[in-house]
Amino acid sequence: MTRAVLFDTETTGLDPAAGHRVIEIAALELHNDLPTGRHFHALIDPERDIPEDAARIHGLTRRDLAGKPRFAEIADELREFLAGDPLIAHNAPFDFGFLDAEFARLGAPPLDRGRMIDTATLARARFPGLPNSLDALCRRFGIDLSERTTHNALLDCRLLAAVYVELTGGRQRGLSLDTATSKAALGVTYTSSGARTPRLITPSAAELAAHAAFLAHLKAPLWTS
C-alpha cells in the first residue's frame, strides 16, 4: 500500500517570521488515498498570546491552551508519524513554513519540499478561476460542512481527505462498489448532491430461466464453465 499523511495546522497568526506559533496540529494516515483510522492530534501551548483575530477563526484562546504541551514535547512523536511519506495539505506552503519554523527552534531540519502535495494547487488546476477554499471545494463535491463552525484542525483534515479523494479521482481509481465503506473510511458525510447510492438489482425467477435457456443454445459458454 502507498502511505501518505494529510495534515493541517492552526496558528496564532499568519507569519512565523513575526513570531507566530503553531497551536494545533492534526494529521491523518492515508493508504491508497483513504484514511486508515490512525491519526495524530495535539493542542500546543504557543508560549505567547493569541490575537483576537486569530482566535475568532479557530476558536482557541490562551486559556484553552493552558497546561497543554509545548511544541518541543510533541515534536518527536509528530516526526515519527510524518515519517518519510508524502505530506498533503491545503495551502501546503503555509503549513510547511510553520512546522519548519517550529523545528528550527529545536535545531531540527526542515521538511523536504519534495514531499509536499498542495491540494490548493490541485484544485486551481482542475477548477481555474473558481473559488478553491476548503469550504468551496466541500460544497462543490457535496461534502457536509455542518460541523465546521470553526477551523478545527482534525475536522479540517477529515474534510480535506474527502476533497483529496475527489480531486485525484481516488474513488474512481479504486473502483470500489462499497460506497458505505468508502464514506466511513473518510469519516465525513456526503450531501444529496454527492456520491451516488448503489441499488441492488436481483433478477426474477423468470429472468433466470430465460437466461439459462439462452445459454443452452451456446457452445461451451464461459458463464457455465
mmCIF file of the C-alpha atoms, coordinates in Angstrom:
data_MODEL
# 
_entry.id   MODEL 
# 
loop_
_atom_site.group_PDB 
_atom_site.id 
_atom_site.type_symbol 
_atom_site.label_atom_id 
_atom_site.label_alt_id 
_atom_site.label_comp_id 
_atom_site.label_asym_id 
_atom_site.label_entity_id 
_atom_site.label_seq_id 
_atom_site.pdbx_PDB_ins_code 
_atom_site.Cartn_x 
_atom_site.Cartn_y 
_atom_site.Cartn_z 
_atom_site.occupancy 
_atom_site.B_iso_or_equiv 
_atom_site.pdbx_formal_charge 
_atom_site.auth_seq_id 
_atom_site.auth_comp_id 
_atom_site.auth_asym_id 
_atom_site.auth_atom_id 
_atom_site.pdbx_PDB_model_num 
ATOM 1   C CA . MET A 1 1   ? 0.000   0.000   0.000   1.00 0.00 ? 1   MET A CA 1 
ATOM 2   C CA . THR A 1 2   ? 1.067   3.578   -0.685  1.00 0.00 ? 2   THR A CA 1 
ATOM 3   C CA . ARG A 1 3   ? 1.228   5.629   2.524   1.00 0.00 ? 3   ARG A CA 1 
ATOM 4   C CA . ALA A 1 4   ? 0.781   9.387   2.746   1.00 0.00 ? 4   ALA A CA 1 
ATOM 5   C CA . VAL A 1 5   ? -0.012  11.786  5.575   1.00 0.00 ? 5   VAL A CA 1 
ATOM 6   C CA . LEU A 1 6   ? -2.567  14.573  5.315   1.00 0.00 ? 6   LEU A CA 1 
ATOM 7   C CA . PHE A 1 7   ? -2.182  17.336  7.891   1.00 0.00 ? 7   PHE A CA 1 
ATOM 8   C CA . ASP A 1 8   ? -3.391  20.763  8.992   1.00 0.00 ? 8   ASP A CA 1 
ATOM 9   C CA . THR A 1 9   ? -2.207  23.364  11.490  1.00 0.00 ? 9   THR A CA 1 
ATOM 10  C CA . GLU A 1 10  ? -3.833  26.197  13.404  1.00 0.00 ? 10  GLU A CA 1 
ATOM 11  C CA . THR A 1 11  ? -1.611  29.105  14.420  1.00 0.00 ? 11  THR A CA 1 
ATOM 12  C CA . THR A 1 12  ? -1.507  32.362  16.359  1.00 0.00 ? 12  THR A CA 1 
ATOM 13  C CA . GLY A 1 13  ? -1.145  34.342  13.127  1.00 0.00 ? 13  GLY A CA 1 
ATOM 14  C CA . LEU A 1 14  ? -0.051  34.291  9.507   1.00 0.00 ? 14  LEU A CA 1 
ATOM 15  C CA . ASP A 1 15  ? 3.729   34.740  9.625   1.00 0.00 ? 15  ASP A CA 1 
ATOM 16  C CA . PRO A 1 16  ? 6.167   32.519  11.537  1.00 0.00 ? 16  PRO A CA 1 
ATOM 17  C CA . ALA A 1 17  ? 8.920   35.071  10.864  1.00 0.00 ? 17  ALA A CA 1 
ATOM 18  C CA . ALA A 1 18  ? 6.931   37.537  13.006  1.00 0.00 ? 18  ALA A CA 1 
ATOM 19  C CA . GLY A 1 19  ? 6.995   35.112  15.935  1.00 0.00 ? 19  GLY A CA 1 
ATOM 20  C CA . HIS A 1 20  ? 3.661   33.424  15.374  1.00 0.00 ? 20  HIS A CA 1 
ATOM 21  C CA . ARG A 1 21  ? 3.424   29.831  16.544  1.00 0.00 ? 21  ARG A CA 1 
ATOM 22  C CA . VAL A 1 22  ? 1.557   26.576  15.936  1.00 0.00 ? 22  VAL A CA 1 
ATOM 23  C CA . ILE A 1 23  ? -1.224  25.966  18.476  1.00 0.00 ? 23  ILE A CA 1 
ATOM 24  C CA . GLU A 1 24  ? -2.847  22.857  16.990  1.00 0.00 ? 24  GLU A CA 1 
ATOM 25  C CA . ILE A 1 25  ? -1.778  20.169  14.550  1.00 0.00 ? 25  ILE A CA 1 
ATOM 26  C CA . ALA A 1 26  ? -3.706  17.199  13.219  1.00 0.00 ? 26  ALA A CA 1 
ATOM 27  C CA . ALA A 1 27  ? -2.563  14.541  10.787  1.00 0.00 ? 27  ALA A CA 1 
ATOM 28  C CA . LEU A 1 28  ? -4.297  11.549  9.190   1.00 0.00 ? 28  LEU A CA 1 
ATOM 29  C CA . GLU A 1 29  ? -2.595  8.467   7.810   1.00 0.00 ? 29  GLU A CA 1 
ATOM 30  C CA . LEU A 1 30  ? -3.739  7.514   4.307   1.00 0.00 ? 30  LEU A CA 1 
ATOM 31  C CA . HIS A 1 31  ? -3.195  4.253   2.468   1.00 0.00 ? 31  HIS A CA 1 
ATOM 32  C CA . ASN A 1 32  ? -4.018  4.398   -1.219  1.00 0.00 ? 32  ASN A CA 1 
ATOM 33  C CA . ASP A 1 33  ? -5.617  7.819   -0.599  1.00 0.00 ? 33  ASP A CA 1 
ATOM 34  C CA . LEU A 1 34  ? -8.092  6.596   2.062   1.00 0.00 ? 34  LEU A CA 1 
ATOM 35  C CA . PRO A 1 35  ? -7.776  7.143   5.847   1.00 0.00 ? 35  PRO A CA 1 
ATOM 36  C CA . THR A 1 36  ? -6.687  4.111   7.850   1.00 0.00 ? 36  THR A CA 1 
ATOM 37  C CA . GLY A 1 37  ? -8.083  5.396   11.153  1.00 0.00 ? 37  GLY A CA 1 
ATOM 38  C CA . ARG A 1 38  ? -4.626  6.257   12.535  1.00 0.00 ? 38  ARG A CA 1 
ATOM 39  C CA . HIS A 1 39  ? -4.185  9.921   13.326  1.00 0.00 ? 39  HIS A CA 1 
ATOM 40  C CA . PHE A 1 40  ? -2.039  12.352  15.291  1.00 0.00 ? 40  PHE A CA 1 
ATOM 41  C CA . HIS A 1 41  ? -3.592  15.328  17.091  1.00 0.00 ? 41  HIS A CA 1 
ATOM 42  C CA . ALA A 1 42  ? -2.203  17.807  19.588  1.00 0.00 ? 42  ALA A CA 1 
ATOM 43  C CA . LEU A 1 43  ? -3.158  21.144  21.110  1.00 0.00 ? 43  LEU A CA 1 
ATOM 44  C CA . ILE A 1 44  ? 0.003   23.107  21.845  1.00 0.00 ? 44  ILE A CA 1 
ATOM 45  C CA . ASP A 1 45  ? 0.967   25.877  24.261  1.00 0.00 ? 45  ASP A CA 1 
ATOM 46  C CA . PRO A 1 46  ? 2.361   28.588  21.922  1.00 0.00 ? 46  PRO A CA 1 
ATOM 47  C CA . GLU A 1 47  ? 4.258   30.331  24.740  1.00 0.00 ? 47  GLU A CA 1 
ATOM 48  C CA . ARG A 1 48  ? 2.777   33.661  23.606  1.00 0.00 ? 48  ARG A CA 1 
ATOM 49  C CA . ASP A 1 49  ? -0.547  35.493  23.281  1.00 0.00 ? 49  ASP A CA 1 
ATOM 50  C CA . ILE A 1 50  ? -3.214  34.651  20.688  1.00 0.00 ? 50  ILE A CA 1 
ATOM 51  C CA . PRO A 1 51  ? -4.561  37.726  18.867  1.00 0.00 ? 51  PRO A CA 1 
ATOM 52  C CA . GLU A 1 52  ? -8.340  38.109  18.847  1.00 0.00 ? 52  GLU A CA 1 
ATOM 53  C CA . ASP A 1 53  ? -8.476  37.975  15.028  1.00 0.00 ? 53  ASP A CA 1 
ATOM 54  C CA . ALA A 1 54  ? -6.840  34.538  15.056  1.00 0.00 ? 54  ALA A CA 1 
ATOM 55  C CA . ALA A 1 55  ? -8.995  33.280  17.943  1.00 0.00 ? 55  ALA A CA 1 
ATOM 56  C CA . ARG A 1 56  ? -12.151 34.189  16.016  1.00 0.00 ? 56  ARG A CA 1 
ATOM 57  C CA . ILE A 1 57  ? -11.042 31.894  13.170  1.00 0.00 ? 57  ILE A CA 1 
ATOM 58  C CA . HIS A 1 58  ? -10.070 28.752  15.094  1.00 0.00 ? 58  HIS A CA 1 
ATOM 59  C CA . GLY A 1 59  ? -11.908 29.355  18.382  1.00 0.00 ? 59  GLY A CA 1 
ATOM 60  C CA . LEU A 1 60  ? -8.837  28.730  20.555  1.00 0.00 ? 60  LEU A CA 1 
ATOM 61  C CA . THR A 1 61  ? -7.766  31.155  23.283  1.00 0.00 ? 61  THR A CA 1 
ATOM 62  C CA . ARG A 1 62  ? -4.746  31.320  25.553  1.00 0.00 ? 62  ARG A CA 1 
ATOM 63  C CA . ARG A 1 63  ? -6.890  29.894  28.358  1.00 0.00 ? 63  ARG A CA 1 
ATOM 64  C CA . ASP A 1 64  ? -7.846  26.875  26.206  1.00 0.00 ? 64  ASP A CA 1 
ATOM 65  C CA . LEU A 1 65  ? -4.163  26.017  25.784  1.00 0.00 ? 65  LEU A CA 1 
ATOM 66  C CA . ALA A 1 66  ? -3.084  26.451  29.384  1.00 0.00 ? 66  ALA A CA 1 
ATOM 67  C CA . GLY A 1 67  ? -1.324  23.289  30.531  1.00 0.00 ? 67  GLY A CA 1 
ATOM 68  C CA . LYS A 1 68  ? -1.022  21.855  27.020  1.00 0.00 ? 68  LYS A CA 1 
ATOM 69  C CA . PRO A 1 69  ? 2.387   20.534  25.889  1.00 0.00 ? 69  PRO A CA 1 
ATOM 70  C CA . ARG A 1 70  ? 4.856   22.799  24.172  1.00 0.00 ? 70  ARG A CA 1 
ATOM 71  C CA . PHE A 1 71  ? 5.885   22.005  20.609  1.00 0.00 ? 71  PHE A CA 1 
ATOM 72  C CA . ALA A 1 72  ? 9.205   20.604  21.812  1.00 0.00 ? 72  ALA A CA 1 
ATOM 73  C CA . GLU A 1 73  ? 7.295   17.977  23.797  1.00 0.00 ? 73  GLU A CA 1 
ATOM 74  C CA . ILE A 1 74  ? 5.361   16.630  20.799  1.00 0.00 ? 74  ILE A CA 1 
ATOM 75  C CA . ALA A 1 75  ? 7.987   17.135  18.087  1.00 0.00 ? 75  ALA A CA 1 
ATOM 76  C CA . ASP A 1 76  ? 9.499   13.634  18.159  1.00 0.00 ? 76  ASP A CA 1 
ATOM 77  C CA . GLU A 1 77  ? 6.114   11.889  18.089  1.00 0.00 ? 77  GLU A CA 1 
ATOM 78  C CA . LEU A 1 78  ? 4.997   14.155  15.238  1.00 0.00 ? 78  LEU A CA 1 
ATOM 79  C CA . ARG A 1 79  ? 8.108   13.470  13.171  1.00 0.00 ? 79  ARG A CA 1 
ATOM 80  C CA . GLU A 1 80  ? 7.679   9.746   13.738  1.00 0.00 ? 80  GLU A CA 1 
ATOM 81  C CA . PHE A 1 81  ? 4.078   9.935   12.492  1.00 0.00 ? 81  PHE A CA 1 
ATOM 82  C CA . LEU A 1 82  ? 5.016   12.010  9.433   1.00 0.00 ? 82  LEU A CA 1 
ATOM 83  C CA . ALA A 1 83  ? 7.847   9.551   8.705   1.00 0.00 ? 83  ALA A CA 1 
ATOM 84  C CA . GLY A 1 84  ? 9.266   9.949   5.180   1.00 0.00 ? 84  GLY A CA 1 
ATOM 85  C CA . ASP A 1 85  ? 5.994   9.798   3.270   1.00 0.00 ? 85  ASP A CA 1 
ATOM 86  C CA . PRO A 1 86  ? 4.290   12.383  1.033   1.00 0.00 ? 86  PRO A CA 1 
ATOM 87  C CA . LEU A 1 87  ? 2.651   15.198  3.021   1.00 0.00 ? 87  LEU A CA 1 
ATOM 88  C CA . ILE A 1 88  ? -0.707  16.596  1.870   1.00 0.00 ? 88  ILE A CA 1 
ATOM 89  C CA . ALA A 1 89  ? -2.132  19.935  2.999   1.00 0.00 ? 89  ALA A CA 1 
ATOM 90  C CA . HIS A 1 90  ? -4.363  22.720  1.685   1.00 0.00 ? 90  HIS A CA 1 
ATOM 91  C CA . ASN A 1 91  ? -2.180  25.773  1.001   1.00 0.00 ? 91  ASN A CA 1 
ATOM 92  C CA . ALA A 1 92  ? 0.681   23.488  1.978   1.00 0.00 ? 92  ALA A CA 1 
ATOM 93  C CA . PRO A 1 93  ? 3.493   26.119  1.867   1.00 0.00 ? 93  PRO A CA 1 
ATOM 94  C CA . PHE A 1 94  ? 1.782   27.855  4.827   1.00 0.00 ? 94  PHE A CA 1 
ATOM 95  C CA . ASP A 1 95  ? 1.709   24.700  6.984   1.00 0.00 ? 95  ASP A CA 1 
ATOM 96  C CA . PHE A 1 96  ? 5.195   23.615  5.894   1.00 0.00 ? 96  PHE A CA 1 
ATOM 97  C CA . GLY A 1 97  ? 6.533   27.078  6.760   1.00 0.00 ? 97  GLY A CA 1 
ATOM 98  C CA . PHE A 1 98  ? 5.114   26.995  10.282  1.00 0.00 ? 98  PHE A CA 1 
ATOM 99  C CA . LEU A 1 99  ? 6.358   23.474  11.010  1.00 0.00 ? 99  LEU A CA 1 
ATOM 100 C CA . ASP A 1 100 ? 9.790   24.348  9.627   1.00 0.00 ? 100 ASP A CA 1 
ATOM 101 C CA . ALA A 1 101 ? 9.933   27.359  11.975  1.00 0.00 ? 101 ALA A CA 1 
ATOM 102 C CA . GLU A 1 102 ? 8.975   25.185  14.945  1.00 0.00 ? 102 GLU A CA 1 
ATOM 103 C CA . PHE A 1 103 ? 11.549  22.528  14.031  1.00 0.00 ? 103 PHE A CA 1 
ATOM 104 C CA . ALA A 1 104 ? 14.210  25.222  13.518  1.00 0.00 ? 104 ALA A CA 1 
ATOM 105 C CA . ARG A 1 105 ? 13.712  26.390  17.106  1.00 0.00 ? 105 ARG A CA 1 
ATOM 106 C CA . LEU A 1 106 ? 14.700  22.879  18.166  1.00 0.00 ? 106 LEU A CA 1 
ATOM 107 C CA . GLY A 1 107 ? 17.669  22.671  15.794  1.00 0.00 ? 107 GLY A CA 1 
ATOM 108 C CA . ALA A 1 108 ? 15.868  20.093  13.639  1.00 0.00 ? 108 ALA A CA 1 
ATOM 109 C CA . PRO A 1 109 ? 15.962  20.077  9.823   1.00 0.00 ? 109 PRO A CA 1 
ATOM 110 C CA . PRO A 1 110 ? 13.069  21.430  7.728   1.00 0.00 ? 110 PRO A CA 1 
ATOM 111 C CA . LEU A 1 111 ? 10.577  19.231  5.924   1.00 0.00 ? 111 LEU A CA 1 
ATOM 112 C CA . ASP A 1 112 ? 11.601  18.082  2.462   1.00 0.00 ? 112 ASP A CA 1 
ATOM 113 C CA . ARG A 1 113 ? 9.638   20.152  -0.075  1.00 0.00 ? 113 ARG A CA 1 
ATOM 114 C CA . GLY A 1 114 ? 9.788   17.158  -2.423  1.00 0.00 ? 114 GLY A CA 1 
ATOM 115 C CA . ARG A 1 115 ? 7.217   15.501  -0.135  1.00 0.00 ? 115 ARG A CA 1 
ATOM 116 C CA . MET A 1 116 ? 4.734   18.364  -0.485  1.00 0.00 ? 116 MET A CA 1 
ATOM 117 C CA . ILE A 1 117 ? 1.335   17.840  -2.144  1.00 0.00 ? 117 ILE A CA 1 
ATOM 118 C CA . ASP A 1 118 ? -0.720  21.034  -2.135  1.00 0.00 ? 118 ASP A CA 1 
ATOM 119 C CA . THR A 1 119 ? -4.439  20.406  -2.630  1.00 0.00 ? 119 THR A CA 1 
ATOM 120 C CA . ALA A 1 120 ? -4.986  24.119  -3.328  1.00 0.00 ? 120 ALA A CA 1 
ATOM 121 C CA . THR A 1 121 ? -2.668  23.811  -6.347  1.00 0.00 ? 121 THR A CA 1 
ATOM 122 C CA . LEU A 1 122 ? -4.509  20.659  -7.477  1.00 0.00 ? 122 LEU A CA 1 
ATOM 123 C CA . ALA A 1 123 ? -7.840  22.481  -7.133  1.00 0.00 ? 123 ALA A CA 1 
ATOM 124 C CA . ARG A 1 124 ? -6.677  25.532  -9.100  1.00 0.00 ? 124 ARG A CA 1 
ATOM 125 C CA . ALA A 1 125 ? -5.510  23.280  -11.919 1.00 0.00 ? 125 ALA A CA 1 
ATOM 126 C CA . ARG A 1 126 ? -8.842  21.458  -12.017 1.00 0.00 ? 126 ARG A CA 1 
ATOM 127 C CA . PHE A 1 127 ? -11.115 24.471  -11.433 1.00 0.00 ? 127 PHE A CA 1 
ATOM 128 C CA . PRO A 1 128 ? -9.260  27.519  -12.815 1.00 0.00 ? 128 PRO A CA 1 
ATOM 129 C CA . GLY A 1 129 ? -10.854 30.818  -11.908 1.00 0.00 ? 129 GLY A CA 1 
ATOM 130 C CA . LEU A 1 130 ? -13.210 29.318  -9.315  1.00 0.00 ? 130 LEU A CA 1 
ATOM 131 C CA . PRO A 1 131 ? -13.058 29.661  -5.511  1.00 0.00 ? 131 PRO A CA 1 
ATOM 132 C CA . ASN A 1 132 ? -10.948 26.816  -4.168  1.00 0.00 ? 132 ASN A CA 1 
ATOM 133 C CA . SER A 1 133 ? -11.028 27.235  -0.401  1.00 0.00 ? 133 SER A CA 1 
ATOM 134 C CA . LEU A 1 134 ? -11.711 24.083  1.603   1.00 0.00 ? 134 LEU A CA 1 
ATOM 135 C CA . ASP A 1 135 ? -15.301 25.230  2.175   1.00 0.00 ? 135 ASP A CA 1 
ATOM 136 C CA . ALA A 1 136 ? -15.834 25.913  -1.538  1.00 0.00 ? 136 ALA A CA 1 
ATOM 137 C CA . LEU A 1 137 ? -14.436 22.516  -2.527  1.00 0.00 ? 137 LEU A CA 1 
ATOM 138 C CA . CYS A 1 138 ? -16.594 20.702  0.034   1.00 0.00 ? 138 CYS A CA 1 
ATOM 139 C CA . ARG A 1 139 ? -19.690 22.419  -1.361  1.00 0.00 ? 139 ARG A CA 1 
ATOM 140 C CA . ARG A 1 140 ? -18.627 21.601  -4.923  1.00 0.00 ? 140 ARG A CA 1 
ATOM 141 C CA . PHE A 1 141 ? -18.202 17.912  -4.094  1.00 0.00 ? 141 PHE A CA 1 
ATOM 142 C CA . GLY A 1 142 ? -21.322 17.679  -1.898  1.00 0.00 ? 142 GLY A CA 1 
ATOM 143 C CA . ILE A 1 143 ? -19.435 17.130  1.384   1.00 0.00 ? 143 ILE A CA 1 
ATOM 144 C CA . ASP A 1 144 ? -21.353 18.090  4.535   1.00 0.00 ? 144 ASP A CA 1 
ATOM 145 C CA . LEU A 1 145 ? -19.956 21.195  6.254   1.00 0.00 ? 145 LEU A CA 1 
ATOM 146 C CA . SER A 1 146 ? -22.493 21.446  9.059   1.00 0.00 ? 146 SER A CA 1 
ATOM 147 C CA . GLU A 1 147 ? -19.940 20.586  11.787  1.00 0.00 ? 147 GLU A CA 1 
ATOM 148 C CA . ARG A 1 148 ? -17.401 23.149  10.592  1.00 0.00 ? 148 ARG A CA 1 
ATOM 149 C CA . THR A 1 149 ? -18.245 26.130  12.786  1.00 0.00 ? 149 THR A CA 1 
ATOM 150 C CA . THR A 1 150 ? -14.550 26.949  13.400  1.00 0.00 ? 150 THR A CA 1 
ATOM 151 C CA . HIS A 1 151 ? -11.256 25.907  11.832  1.00 0.00 ? 151 HIS A CA 1 
ATOM 152 C CA . ASN A 1 152 ? -10.707 22.759  13.886  1.00 0.00 ? 152 ASN A CA 1 
ATOM 153 C CA . ALA A 1 153 ? -7.574  21.048  12.571  1.00 0.00 ? 153 ALA A CA 1 
ATOM 154 C CA . LEU A 1 154 ? -8.763  17.453  12.993  1.00 0.00 ? 154 LEU A CA 1 
ATOM 155 C CA . LEU A 1 155 ? -12.155 18.084  11.362  1.00 0.00 ? 155 LEU A CA 1 
ATOM 156 C CA . ASP A 1 156 ? -10.446 20.043  8.579   1.00 0.00 ? 156 ASP A CA 1 
ATOM 157 C CA . CYS A 1 157 ? -8.188  17.041  7.940   1.00 0.00 ? 157 CYS A CA 1 
ATOM 158 C CA . ARG A 1 158 ? -11.173 14.723  7.608   1.00 0.00 ? 158 ARG A CA 1 
ATOM 159 C CA . LEU A 1 159 ? -12.905 17.114  5.215   1.00 0.00 ? 159 LEU A CA 1 
ATOM 160 C CA . LEU A 1 160 ? -9.714  17.575  3.221   1.00 0.00 ? 160 LEU A CA 1 
ATOM 161 C CA . ALA A 1 161 ? -9.265  13.803  2.973   1.00 0.00 ? 161 ALA A CA 1 
ATOM 162 C CA . ALA A 1 162 ? -12.660 13.575  1.266   1.00 0.00 ? 162 ALA A CA 1 
ATOM 163 C CA . VAL A 1 163 ? -11.781 16.507  -1.003  1.00 0.00 ? 163 VAL A CA 1 
ATOM 164 C CA . TYR A 1 164 ? -8.407  14.953  -1.886  1.00 0.00 ? 164 TYR A CA 1 
ATOM 165 C CA . VAL A 1 165 ? -10.083 11.711  -2.968  1.00 0.00 ? 165 VAL A CA 1 
ATOM 166 C CA . GLU A 1 166 ? -12.364 13.714  -5.250  1.00 0.00 ? 166 GLU A CA 1 
ATOM 167 C CA . LEU A 1 167 ? -9.548  15.869  -6.646  1.00 0.00 ? 167 LEU A CA 1 
ATOM 168 C CA . THR A 1 168 ? -7.398  12.872  -7.526  1.00 0.00 ? 168 THR A CA 1 
ATOM 169 C CA . GLY A 1 169 ? -10.189 10.602  -8.731  1.00 0.00 ? 169 GLY A CA 1 
ATOM 170 C CA . GLY A 1 170 ? -9.389  8.188   -5.908  1.00 0.00 ? 170 GLY A CA 1 
ATOM 171 C CA . ARG A 1 171 ? -12.828 6.591   -5.707  1.00 0.00 ? 171 ARG A CA 1 
ATOM 172 C CA . GLN A 1 172 ? -12.873 6.090   -9.470  1.00 0.00 ? 172 GLN A CA 1 
ATOM 173 C CA . ARG A 1 173 ? -9.346  4.659   -9.434  1.00 0.00 ? 173 ARG A CA 1 
ATOM 174 C CA . GLY A 1 174 ? -10.255 2.193   -6.708  1.00 0.00 ? 174 GLY A CA 1 
ATOM 175 C CA . LEU A 1 175 ? -13.462 1.133   -8.479  1.00 0.00 ? 175 LEU A CA 1 
ATOM 176 C CA . SER A 1 176 ? -14.935 0.472   -5.044  1.00 0.00 ? 176 SER A CA 1 
ATOM 177 C CA . LEU A 1 177 ? -18.558 -0.686  -5.120  1.00 0.00 ? 177 LEU A CA 1 
ATOM 178 C CA . ASP A 1 178 ? -18.855 -0.460  -1.336  1.00 0.00 ? 178 ASP A CA 1 
ATOM 179 C CA . THR A 1 179 ? -19.905 3.182   -1.102  1.00 0.00 ? 179 THR A CA 1 
ATOM 180 C CA . ALA A 1 180 ? -20.839 2.968   2.586   1.00 0.00 ? 180 ALA A CA 1 
ATOM 181 C CA . THR A 1 181 ? -17.408 1.594   3.472   1.00 0.00 ? 181 THR A CA 1 
ATOM 182 C CA . SER A 1 182 ? -15.676 4.330   1.471   1.00 0.00 ? 182 SER A CA 1 
ATOM 183 C CA . LYS A 1 183 ? -17.667 7.052   3.249   1.00 0.00 ? 183 LYS A CA 1 
ATOM 184 C CA . ALA A 1 184 ? -16.998 5.515   6.660   1.00 0.00 ? 184 ALA A CA 1 
ATOM 185 C CA . ALA A 1 185 ? -13.268 5.449   5.935   1.00 0.00 ? 185 ALA A CA 1 
ATOM 186 C CA . LEU A 1 186 ? -13.343 9.157   5.147   1.00 0.00 ? 186 LEU A CA 1 
ATOM 187 C CA . GLY A 1 187 ? -15.280 9.923   8.329   1.00 0.00 ? 187 GLY A CA 1 
ATOM 188 C CA . VAL A 1 188 ? -17.409 12.595  6.647   1.00 0.00 ? 188 VAL A CA 1 
ATOM 189 C CA . THR A 1 189 ? -20.935 12.820  5.300   1.00 0.00 ? 189 THR A CA 1 
ATOM 190 C CA . TYR A 1 190 ? -21.823 13.460  1.673   1.00 0.00 ? 190 TYR A CA 1 
ATOM 191 C CA . THR A 1 191 ? -24.914 15.539  0.953   1.00 0.00 ? 191 THR A CA 1 
ATOM 192 C CA . SER A 1 192 ? -27.586 14.575  -1.545  1.00 0.00 ? 192 SER A CA 1 
ATOM 193 C CA . SER A 1 193 ? -25.554 16.175  -4.323  1.00 0.00 ? 193 SER A CA 1 
ATOM 194 C CA . GLY A 1 194 ? -22.532 13.985  -3.549  1.00 0.00 ? 194 GLY A CA 1 
ATOM 195 C CA . ALA A 1 195 ? -21.829 10.295  -4.090  1.00 0.00 ? 195 ALA A CA 1 
ATOM 196 C CA . ARG A 1 196 ? -24.464 8.054   -5.659  1.00 0.00 ? 196 ARG A CA 1 
ATOM 197 C CA . THR A 1 197 ? -26.305 5.457   -3.598  1.00 0.00 ? 197 THR A CA 1 
ATOM 198 C CA . PRO A 1 198 ? -25.901 1.957   -5.114  1.00 0.00 ? 198 PRO A CA 1 
ATOM 199 C CA . ARG A 1 199 ? -29.083 -0.014  -5.887  1.00 0.00 ? 199 ARG A CA 1 
ATOM 200 C CA . LEU A 1 200 ? -29.043 -3.811  -5.737  1.00 0.00 ? 200 LEU A CA 1 
ATOM 201 C CA . ILE A 1 201 ? -30.736 -5.425  -8.760  1.00 0.00 ? 201 ILE A CA 1 
ATOM 202 C CA . THR A 1 202 ? -31.900 -9.023  -8.253  1.00 0.00 ? 202 THR A CA 1 
ATOM 203 C CA . PRO A 1 203 ? -33.152 -10.977 -11.330 1.00 0.00 ? 203 PRO A CA 1 
ATOM 204 C CA . SER A 1 204 ? -36.527 -12.678 -11.077 1.00 0.00 ? 204 SER A CA 1 
ATOM 205 C CA . ALA A 1 205 ? -37.033 -16.452 -11.470 1.00 0.00 ? 205 ALA A CA 1 
ATOM 206 C CA . ALA A 1 206 ? -38.401 -15.880 -14.974 1.00 0.00 ? 206 ALA A CA 1 
ATOM 207 C CA . GLU A 1 207 ? -35.371 -13.821 -15.959 1.00 0.00 ? 207 GLU A CA 1 
ATOM 208 C CA . LEU A 1 208 ? -33.011 -16.503 -14.624 1.00 0.00 ? 208 LEU A CA 1 
ATOM 209 C CA . ALA A 1 209 ? -34.870 -19.193 -16.586 1.00 0.00 ? 209 ALA A CA 1 
ATOM 210 C CA . ALA A 1 210 ? -34.715 -17.113 -19.767 1.00 0.00 ? 210 ALA A CA 1 
ATOM 211 C CA . HIS A 1 211 ? -31.000 -16.596 -19.269 1.00 0.00 ? 211 HIS A CA 1 
ATOM 212 C CA . ALA A 1 212 ? -30.442 -20.358 -18.764 1.00 0.00 ? 212 ALA A CA 1 
ATOM 213 C CA . ALA A 1 213 ? -32.419 -21.102 -21.940 1.00 0.00 ? 213 ALA A CA 1 
ATOM 214 C CA . PHE A 1 214 ? -30.274 -18.629 -23.873 1.00 0.00 ? 214 PHE A CA 1 
ATOM 215 C CA . LEU A 1 215 ? -27.041 -20.190 -22.601 1.00 0.00 ? 215 LEU A CA 1 
ATOM 216 C CA . ALA A 1 216 ? -28.300 -23.655 -23.681 1.00 0.00 ? 216 ALA A CA 1 
ATOM 217 C CA . HIS A 1 217 ? -28.040 -22.522 -27.311 1.00 0.00 ? 217 HIS A CA 1 
ATOM 218 C CA . LEU A 1 218 ? -24.370 -21.553 -26.948 1.00 0.00 ? 218 LEU A CA 1 
ATOM 219 C CA . LYS A 1 219 ? -21.417 -23.892 -27.387 1.00 0.00 ? 219 LYS A CA 1 
ATOM 220 C CA . ALA A 1 220 ? -19.451 -24.164 -24.112 1.00 0.00 ? 220 ALA A CA 1 
ATOM 221 C CA . PRO A 1 221 ? -20.434 -20.714 -22.771 1.00 0.00 ? 221 PRO A CA 1 
ATOM 222 C CA . LEU A 1 222 ? -17.939 -19.169 -20.375 1.00 0.00 ? 222 LEU A CA 1 
ATOM 223 C CA . TRP A 1 223 ? -20.693 -18.337 -17.862 1.00 0.00 ? 223 TRP A CA 1 
ATOM 224 C CA . THR A 1 224 ? -21.322 -22.030 -17.108 1.00 0.00 ? 224 THR A CA 1 
ATOM 225 C CA . SER A 1 225 ? -17.743 -23.300 -17.153 1.00 0.00 ? 225 SER A CA 1 
# 
